[in-house]
Amino acid sequence: MSKINKGERAVSKQAGDEKKTFREQLGALKNLPKFFRLIWSTSKGMTVSNMLLRLVKASLPLALLYIGKLIIDEVIRLIDVTGDRNMTYLWALVALELGLAVLSDLTSRGITFLDSLLGDLFTNKTSITLIEHAATLDLAQFEDATFYDKLERARRQTVTRVVLMSQVLAQVQDSVTIGFLAVGLIAFNPWLILILLIAVIPSFLGETHFNERSYSLSRSWTPERRELDYLRYIGASDETAKEIKTFNLSGFLANRFKLLSDRYYNLNKSLTIRRAIWGSGLSAIGTFAYYGAYIFILFQTVAGVITVGTLTFLAGSFNNMRGLLQGIMTRFSQIAEGALYLQDLFDFLELQPQITPPANPLPVPRPIQKGFTFENVGFKYLNSEKWAVRHLSFHLRAGEKLALVGENGAGKTTLVKLLARLYEPTEGKILLDGMDLREYDLQDLRHQVGIIFQDYVRFQMTASDNIAVGQISNIADHERIQTSARKSLADPLIQRLPDGYNQVLGKRFNQGIDLSGGEWQKVALARAYMREAQLLILDEPTSALDARAEHEVFLRFSELIKGKTAVLISHRFSTVRMADRILFLEQGQLKELGSHEELLAQNGKYAELFMLQARGYL
Ligand SMILES: Nc1ncnc2c1ncn2[C@@H]1O[C@H](COP(=O)(O)OP(=O)(O)OP(=O)(O)O)[C@@H](O)[C@H]1O
C-alpha cells in the first residue's frame, strides 16, 4: 500500500479508534501527579521558588483592585471637602498601589525566569531518560513501526511538556487569584458569580471539543509526520546530497512532501476555521453576560446602594475573573490534551524489553570451554511470515574461526545477531558451554561479544572516539586506542589527518573531515580490538577495502586474536578460506559445513561458487 493511501487510512481512523473522548481527556489528568514528580525531581529548589512567587502574584490583583477602590472613594470624598484638604491618606494609598505594581512586575519576571530555567532542565532530564530507556530495549522493538511511532511522539513532545509545566503552574496561580477575587465579589453580590459561570461555560465546552479533535488529528498523523521528517531530512542532508543530485530527485521529493503536507494542512485548516468561528460566537456570550452584570452594577451605583469606588472594584473584579476563568477553562482543555501526550511518554518509559536476564544469571565462562551450540534454531522477524533462518544445528568450537557464506538474504546477519543475543530464537535454542544462552547474564554476555556490523555507525565524532566506542570505558586510554588502530591498519591514515586522533570525522560538523569507505571501515574495525571479548564477530567489515588490504586485515586478524572464537562474514572467498571452517547458508538453512578443502572436495554449492569467483565471474 502506498504511503498516501496509508495517510487516507489514518485520517479515516481519526474518527474511529484514535478518537479520544472528553472522558479519556479527563482520565489523562491522572498523569499530572507523575509529571509533577518528574519536575520536582528535576529541581526541588526551583519548583518551590516558582510556586511561592506564583502565590504572591496570585494575591496581587485583589489587593490592587481594592486599593484602587479606596483611592477613588477617597478622591470623591476629597472633592466634597471644603477648605484645607488632608491628602496624606490618599498619597499613602497611591504609594501602596505603586509598591504593589512594582512587586507584581518583579514577580512576573521571576516566574518567567524560573519557568524558563526549570523548563530547560526538565527538557534535558527527559531527553536523557529517553536515551537511557531506549538503550534498555530490544533491537526487535526498534524494528517495529508502532513502537517507533510511540518513541517519536514521546521525543517530539518535549516542547509541549515544557509548555504544559507552565500551564499547570499558571492554572494553580489563577485559581488562587480567582479564589481571592471571588471572596470580594461574594461579599458584595453573590449573584455576580452565577452570571460569570454562565458567561464562560459555553466557551469551555467549545475549547474542549476542538482540542480533542486536534489531538486526534495530530495523533493519527504520526506515521505521516515521520515520513515528512524523513523527506525533509533526505531532501537536504550531507549523506544524501550526492544521490539526490545525480538522480535529480529534488523535484520528486518536493512533490511527495507537498502532497502529504498539503493534505495535513487542509485537514488542519478546516479544523482551525471551525474552531475560530465557534470560538468567536461562544466568547461573545461571555461579553454579553459581562455587560449585563455591568449595567446591573451601574444601576446600583446610581441608586446609591454602592459607592463609585465599589463600582470600579466590582467591575474590575468581574472583568478580571471573567478573563481568568476563561483562561482557566481554555487552559484546562489544553492541559488535558497535554496530559494525553504525556501518556505517550509514560507509555514509552513503561515499555519493557522482552530479552531479560534470568533471576540468577550465570557469569559467562572465562575462558569459554566448549563453545556455542545451535540446536535446531529458527527465527522469524516480527510481523514476518517467513523464517529468516531455520533448522540450524551446528557447533562453534571455542577458539575456532568460522566463516559464514551465502547469498544476499541467506540469513548470515540474522545468525550472528542470534549469537550475540540481540534476538531470541523463535524455536530451538543456543547453548554456551552446555547451558542455554538465556541463563547467562545479559550484560556480561554483551561484554564478551565484540561485533562489528556491516552497517556500523560512522559517528560524527573524533577518530579517537570512533575507536573508543568499542570499549567506551577506555575512552581516555589513548595507548589502547592507538594500539587498536595499528592492529586494524587505521593508524597510518589517522596520523595523516590534520588533527590526528583528535580529528572530527564526517562532514556534519565544522572542521570535520570525511573518510573514504575503506578508511571508515578500518576505523570501525579498530573497535573490535578495543574489546577484551572472547567472541568476535565481523559482519562484512571489509567489503569496502581493496583486495590487498582485506587480505592483510584478515591475516592480521587471525594472528591477533589467536585463541579467541571468531565468526566472519564475507563475500570474498579468498578471505573466507582463511577460516578454520566455513558454514554455507542457503535461504536460512545450513547447506554445507567444513574446512575449505573439505567443502571443495564435496564439490557442492560452495565449490561451485568458489570456482566462479576464482575465474573472476563473481
Ligand atoms: N529487520 C528485519 N525485518 C524483517 N525481515 C528481515 C529483517 N532483517 C532481515 N530480514 C530478512 O531475513 C532474511 C535474512 O536476512 P539477513 O540480513 O540475515 O541476510 P544476510 O545473509 O546477512 O544478507 P546480506 O548478505 O545481504 O547481508 C532476509 O530474507 C531478509 O529479508
The ligand as a Tripos MOL2 file, in Angstrom:
@<TRIPOS>MOLECULE
LIG
   31    33     1     0     0
SMALL
NO_CHARGES

@<TRIPOS>ATOM
      1 N1         14.6830   -6.4080   10.3560 N.pl3     1 LIG1
      2 C1         14.1500   -7.3010    9.5240 C.ar      1 LIG1
      3 N2         12.7980   -7.4580    9.4500 N.ar      1 LIG1
      4 C2         12.2610   -8.3980    8.6210 C.ar      1 LIG1
      5 N3         12.9750   -9.2010    7.8360 N.ar      1 LIG1
      6 C3         14.3110   -9.0860    7.8630 C.ar      1 LIG1
      7 C4         14.9700   -8.1280    8.6900 C.ar      1 LIG1
      8 N4         16.3050   -8.2490    8.5020 N.ar      1 LIG1
      9 C5         16.4770   -9.2370    7.5890 C.ar      1 LIG1
     10 N5         15.2840   -9.7400    7.2100 N.ar      1 LIG1
     11 C6         15.0690  -10.8480    6.2690 C.3       1 LIG1
     12 O1         15.6630  -12.0180    6.8140 O.3       1 LIG1
     13 C7         16.3680  -12.7420    5.8230 C.3       1 LIG1
     14 C8         17.8300  -12.9240    6.2140 C.3       1 LIG1
     15 O2         18.4610  -11.6360    6.2480 O.3       1 LIG1
     16 P1         19.9700  -11.4280    6.6990 P.3       1 LIG1
     17 O3         20.1720   -9.9640    6.8690 O.co2     1 LIG1
     18 O4         20.2660  -12.3010    7.8480 O.co2     1 LIG1
     19 O5         20.7390  -11.9340    5.3970 O.3       1 LIG1
     20 P2         22.2900  -11.8980    5.0500 P.3       1 LIG1
     21 O6         22.6520  -13.2830    4.6800 O.co2     1 LIG1
     22 O7         23.0480  -11.2480    6.1450 O.co2     1 LIG1
     23 O8         22.2620  -10.9850    3.7380 O.3       1 LIG1
     24 P3         23.3880   -9.9950    3.1140 P.3       1 LIG1
     25 O9         24.4750  -10.8230    2.5230 O.co2     1 LIG1
     26 O10        22.6100   -9.2880    2.0620 O.co2     1 LIG1
     27 O11        23.8550   -9.0970    4.2230 O.co2     1 LIG1
     28 C9         16.1770  -11.9820    4.5170 C.3       1 LIG1
     29 O12        15.1360  -12.6100    3.8010 O.3       1 LIG1
     30 C10        15.7720  -10.5980    4.9540 C.3       1 LIG1
     31 O13        14.8900  -10.0440    4.0130 O.3       1 LIG1
@<TRIPOS>BOND
     1     1     2 1
     2     2     3 ar
     3     2     7 ar
     4     3     4 ar
     5     4     5 ar
     6     5     6 ar
     7     6     7 ar
     8     6    10 ar
     9     7     8 ar
    10     8     9 ar
    11     9    10 ar
    12    10    11 1
    13    11    12 1
    14    11    30 1
    15    12    13 1
    16    13    14 1
    17    13    28 1
    18    14    15 1
    19    15    16 1
    20    16    17 2
    21    16    18 1
    22    16    19 1
    23    19    20 1
    24    20    21 2
    25    20    22 1
    26    20    23 1
    27    23    24 1
    28    24    25 2
    29    24    26 1
    30    24    27 1
    31    28    29 1
    32    28    30 1
    33    30    31 1
@<TRIPOS>SUBSTRUCTURE
     1 LIG1         1 GROUP 0 **** ****
